[in-house]
Amino acid sequence: MTDPILAGAMVFNGHTAAVYALANGTNARTFISGGGDGKVVAWDPNEPEKGTLIATIGEAIFSIHMDTARQMLLVGSGSGKLHVIDLRAKAETQAVELHRKGIFSMLAHSPGRLVCAGGDGILSAWRWTTGSKGTEKLELERQIPLCEEKLRGLANSPTSDRFSVACGDGTVREFEPTLLNETMCIDAHVNGATSVSYHPNKPVLISGGKDGFLRFWHTEEGGRSIHAFAAHKGSVYAASVDPSGRVLASVGRDALLKYWDANSLDPLFQTERNKSAHTHSINACLWKGSQLFTASDDRMVKGWSLRS
């Protein structure tokens, strides 16, 4: 299929197992990836062949988060352990065993605070604290049991006045960031919600589920359903609109990257399931400006650029 909106894919080849997580790097240009090989690798899109190993843990990595101000890397493992790594000191400062199952997503929802989505159905809330010697550490603030199934995706609203979580019981729940009170609960997807994001300049919450659907909810009207359509064959693992508000990208278990017009929701483009794109499940995507990066079970990270 002719590609009307994408430039050629970049290949970031550095993992030896499935890649599950992507996050922003230590500066505005770079990004990081984490995978089943227990490695966190930093990438510069201008030099895709030069990945830099910045951390290794002894088990699969399901989620990562970079606190650029503190130069702290947070790593969520497949067993549910939360690792805190000081990049300046090049040392792990904490390894917290709280969740009984994997940590699938992490989100800084307000200054100095963050939440983790656990495979045990618990949302854990954390706060940065400073010790007597000036060292910073994460302190557990609260545990919020939401369901018996996995919590998968987390997302901040554009105005940071709320955040949402995709739950394995099929609900999408919204919270206010100060007291962590639940402000909205939507019965969104049969068999489980797997991803959630916000439109950058419209009051719209976007969810994806195991049912393969993308669903759209009006955040200023109590989560009223706006639209829904079948997007993928199998779970939608990530879906988000680019910062300009022009294109919605979605990825899933069917190994496809799809682009949709973010206003009309008309389909624009999809990759083929082959070596020029991805051959196995696509687990995560990350926008950096007009560039999109995708991570897959095929051990590859790939980059895609929107044409101007």
Summary of the structure (lengths in Angstrom):
residues: 308
radius of gyration: 18.2
end to end distance: 19.6
largest distance: 60.6
contacts: 1108
relative contact order: 0.14
helix: 0%
strand: 56%
